[in-house]
């Protein structure tokens, strides 16, 4: 079977009851990415025995661009902003000025013009070139965007304002690698799916940390448009349904323990090690 022929999704007949693994689509055109496509997680036995009290537990199937914009690129944007703020402080220290907390500096850049900041710092406007570069970089990174291309372009523009930046070509290539690696190696709270239903083949991520509850009565089992809030458009195959449910359980299964416990544990380990001959 070729990659083109591979399909994680299957059709679901109109007469088939609602099942775990069904994919439902919001009918409203203005629905958000978090509610547009949902995967049913409620177990089949709960549905059959009506143990769910009419509530259907779902997770979002985010289109790839929406997922990357919401859950990957902010991390790299914040790293760039933090680095630029550190460079800004380094520039201040070279001028004999006191540094500013990273958090306050970022807020200050977001709310004030550059000339106003220079005046407050008592720095001549003709001598603020390196500070202006850091300022512009932070502004680029924090600028609101709606598309993946714009987000990447802004992050690269910000990174070019580092104290010792790489070339634009290398920075762009690095960002392309970041995006590609998220498809190849998604974190444990996400699973990439090329197709979520016949005809829905743009690439999606099942995101396991966001849960939506939908009333069963609001789901139409027909793919035809209807007055219902959601309509079933298909389903994942059993193998992929089980894989998502297993990963969902694993996300919430680990129990974190206090740092103090780990210190005591390590202390016991050290004492025991000294006792053993």
C-alpha distance (Angstrom), angle and dihedral (degrees) to the residues before:
residue distance angle dihedral
X1 . . .
X2 3.79 . .
X3 3.79 123.4 .
X4 3.81 88.4 -110.5
X5 3.81 91.2 57.1
X6 3.80 95.3 46.5
X7 3.78 114.0 106.2
X8 3.81 129.8 -176.5
X9 3.81 90.7 -172.1
X10 3.80 134.1 72.7
X11 3.78 134.8 -168.7
X12 3.78 120.0 -105.0
X13 3.80 121.1 -149.1
X14 3.79 121.0 -124.1
X15 3.81 90.2 -118.4
X16 3.83 94.2 52.9
X17 3.81 113.7 104.2
X18 3.80 120.4 -119.5
X19 3.80 108.8 -79.6
X20 3.76 141.6 -178.8
X21 3.80 107.2 -85.9
X22 3.80 95.0 35.3
X23 3.79 114.9 138.7
X24 3.79 116.6 -139.7
X25 3.79 128.2 -169.6
X26 3.79 127.0 -151.1
X27 3.79 111.1 -115.8
X28 3.81 94.5 -150.3
X29 3.79 111.3 94.2
X30 3.80 92.1 -144.9
X31 3.82 96.4 55.3
X32 3.81 115.8 133.2
X33 3.79 124.8 -112.6
X34 3.82 87.6 -105.4
X35 3.81 93.4 61.5
X36 3.82 103.8 25.0
X37 3.82 96.8 89.8
X38 3.79 120.4 20.1
X39 3.78 133.4 -178.6
X40 3.80 117.8 -142.8
X41 3.83 112.2 -125.3
X42 3.81 99.8 171.2
X43 3.81 107.5 117.6
X44 3.80 120.0 -107.6
X45 3.81 91.9 -123.5
X46 3.81 90.8 54.4
X47 3.78 90.2 50.3
X48 3.80 92.9 47.1
X49 3.81 93.1 48.8
X50 3.82 94.9 36.9
X51 3.80 92.2 -122.8
X52 3.79 90.6 143.0
X53 3.83 93.3 70.7
X54 3.79 90.4 -132.2
X55 3.82 94.7 -55.8
X56 3.79 118.5 123.5
X57 3.81 115.5 -156.8
X58 3.79 113.1 -144.5
X59 3.78 141.8 169.0
X60 3.81 125.4 -147.9
X61 3.78 124.4 -100.3
X62 3.78 99.4 -150.9
X63 3.81 120.8 -158.0
X64 3.80 105.9 -114.1
X65 3.81 95.5 -110.9
X66 3.81 92.6 50.7
X67 3.81 90.8 47.7
X68 3.80 93.6 50.4
X69 3.80 92.2 45.7
X70 3.80 93.4 49.8
X71 3.78 104.1 34.7
X72 3.81 111.2 21.8
X73 3.79 113.2 29.7
X74 3.84 96.5 49.8
X75 3.80 88.2 65.4
X76 3.82 91.5 55.5
X77 3.80 92.3 41.4
X78 3.81 90.3 53.9
X79 3.81 91.6 48.2
X80 3.80 90.3 52.9
X81 3.81 92.1 47.9
X82 3.80 91.8 49.0
X83 3.80 91.8 49.0
X84 3.81 91.4 49.2
X85 3.80 91.3 49.3
X86 3.81 89.7 51.8
X87 3.82 90.1 49.5
X88 3.81 89.3 49.2
X89 3.80 90.1 54.1
X90 3.80 91.5 46.8
X91 3.80 88.6 53.8
X92 3.79 90.0 50.5
X93 3.80 92.3 50.8
X94 3.81 91.0 51.6
X95 3.79 86.6 56.3
X96 3.80 91.5 51.5
X97 3.81 92.8 -106.2
X98 3.78 128.0 134.4
X99 3.79 117.5 -105.5
X100 3.81 124.0 -114.6
X101 3.79 126.0 -133.4
X102 3.80 110.8 -94.3
X103 3.80 92.7 -122.7
X104 3.79 94.5 49.9
X105 3.79 93.2 44.4
X106 3.79 91.7 54.1
X107 3.81 90.6 48.6
X108 3.80 90.9 47.7
X109 3.80 93.2 52.2
X110 3.78 90.3 49.0
X111 3.79 94.6 52.3
X112 3.83 104.8 33.3
X113 3.78 139.5 56.3
X114 3.80 119.4 -114.6
X115 3.81 94.5 -113.5
X116 3.79 89.8 53.3
X117 3.82 90.8 52.5
X118 3.80 92.5 48.7
X119 3.77 90.6 50.5
X120 3.81 92.1 51.0
X121 3.82 89.8 49.2
X122 3.81 91.0 47.2
X123 3.79 93.0 -123.5
X124 3.79 121.9 145.2
X125 3.80 112.8 -112.4
X126 3.80 91.5 -131.2
X127 3.81 90.1 60.0
X128 3.80 101.6 48.5
X129 3.82 101.7 90.6
X130 3.81 99.3 120.5
X131 3.80 92.1 41.3
X132 3.80 89.7 50.6
X133 3.79 90.0 54.3
X134 3.82 91.7 54.7
X135 3.81 91.0 43.5
X136 3.81 91.9 52.2
X137 3.79 90.9 46.9
X138 3.79 92.9 54.7
X139 3.80 90.6 47.1
X140 3.83 90.9 50.3
X141 3.81 92.0 50.7
X142 3.80 94.4 47.5
X143 3.80 96.2 46.2
X144 3.85 110.2 118.4
X145 3.80 113.3 -112.4
X146 3.79 136.1 -174.2
X147 3.81 102.5 -163.9
X148 3.78 135.0 56.6
X149 3.80 91.9 -126.0
X150 3.80 91.8 55.1
X151 3.80 92.2 47.1
X152 3.80 92.5 51.6
X153 3.82 91.9 44.8
X154 3.81 91.2 52.2
X155 3.80 93.4 48.5
X156 3.81 91.2 49.5
X157 3.82 90.3 47.5
X158 3.80 88.8 51.6
X159 3.80 92.9 48.2
X160 3.81 89.6 52.8
X161 3.82 87.0 64.1
X162 3.82 93.2 61.3
X163 3.79 116.8 119.7
X164 3.81 90.1 -108.4
X165 3.81 105.9 19.0
X166 3.77 128.3 -175.2
X167 3.78 119.3 -127.3
X168 3.80 118.6 -76.1
X169 3.82 89.1 -114.5
X170 3.81 92.9 55.6
X171 3.78 92.6 44.3
X172 3.80 91.7 50.5
X173 3.81 91.4 47.5
X174 3.80 90.4 50.5
X175 3.80 91.0 52.4
X176 3.81 90.9 49.3
X177 3.82 88.1 53.5
X178 3.80 90.2 50.4
X179 3.80 91.0 54.2
X180 3.81 94.2 44.2
X181 3.80 93.2 49.0
X182 3.80 91.7 55.1
X183 3.82 88.1 61.6
X184 3.80 93.0 45.4
X185 3.80 96.6 42.3
X186 3.80 112.5 19.6
X187 3.81 116.1 -178.3
X188 3.78 120.9 -100.8
X189 3.81 92.6 -93.9
X190 3.81 94.0 59.8
X191 3.80 138.4 54.6
X192 3.79 124.3 -165.3
X193 3.80 117.4 -132.5
X194 3.77 121.6 -175.5
X195 3.81 92.9 -162.7
X196 3.80 129.5 22.5
X197 3.80 98.0 178.1
X198 3.78 137.7 -3.0
X199 3.79 104.8 -69.5
X200 3.81 94.3 16.5
X201 3.78 101.2 96.5
X202 3.82 106.6 136.2
X203 3.83 96.2 110.9
X204 3.82 124.6 -94.5
X205 3.79 142.0 -169.5
X206 3.78 122.9 -135.9
X207 3.80 102.8 -140.6
X208 3.79 111.9 -155.4
X209 3.81 102.7 -168.5
X210 3.79 96.1 64.9
X211 3.82 117.9 73.8
X212 3.80 126.7 -168.5
X213 3.80 126.2 -169.2
X214 3.80 117.4 -148.8
X215 3.78 126.6 -176.7
X216 3.80 110.0 -117.1
X217 3.80 90.3 -135.4
X218 3.82 88.6 61.0
X219 3.81 93.1 61.4
X220 3.78 120.0 88.2
X221 3.81 112.6 -154.9
X222 3.79 90.6 -150.4
X223 3.79 121.3 84.7
X224 3.80 88.6 -140.4
X225 3.78 116.9 104.4
X226 3.78 110.9 -91.5
X227 3.81 141.3 166.5
X228 3.83 89.2 -98.0
X229 3.81 119.9 107.6
X230 3.83 91.2 -123.4
X231 3.75 136.8 25.9
X232 3.80 127.9 -160.1
X233 3.80 111.1 -117.6
X234 3.80 100.1 175.4
X235 3.77 140.4 -61.9
X236 3.77 144.1 -103.5
X237 3.78 116.7 -101.8
X238 3.81 115.0 -98.6
X239 3.80 92.6 -103.4
X240 3.77 93.7 55.8
X241 3.79 93.1 40.2
X242 3.80 89.6 55.6
X243 3.81 91.3 45.5
X244 3.81 91.7 54.0
X245 3.82 93.0 46.4
X246 3.80 91.1 48.8
X247 3.81 92.1 50.2
X248 3.80 90.3 46.2
X249 3.80 90.0 56.3
X250 3.81 92.2 46.7
X251 3.82 92.6 53.0
X252 3.80 91.7 59.9
X253 3.80 99.5 30.9
X254 3.85 101.5 77.4
X255 3.81 112.8 92.4
X256 3.79 114.7 -147.8
X257 3.81 116.9 -141.2
X258 3.82 127.6 -152.1
X259 3.78 120.6 -90.7
X260 3.82 88.1 -124.7
X261 3.79 89.6 60.8
X262 3.79 91.0 53.2
X263 3.82 90.8 50.3
X264 3.80 91.9 51.3
X265 3.79 90.4 46.4
X266 3.80 90.9 51.2
X267 3.80 90.2 48.0
X268 3.80 91.2 54.1
X269 3.79 89.8 47.6
X270 3.81 91.2 52.6
X271 3.80 93.3 47.1
X272 3.78 91.9 48.2
X273 3.79 90.6 48.9
X274 3.80 90.8 55.6
X275 3.81 91.4 50.3
X276 3.78 95.4 53.0
X277 3.81 112.1 88.7
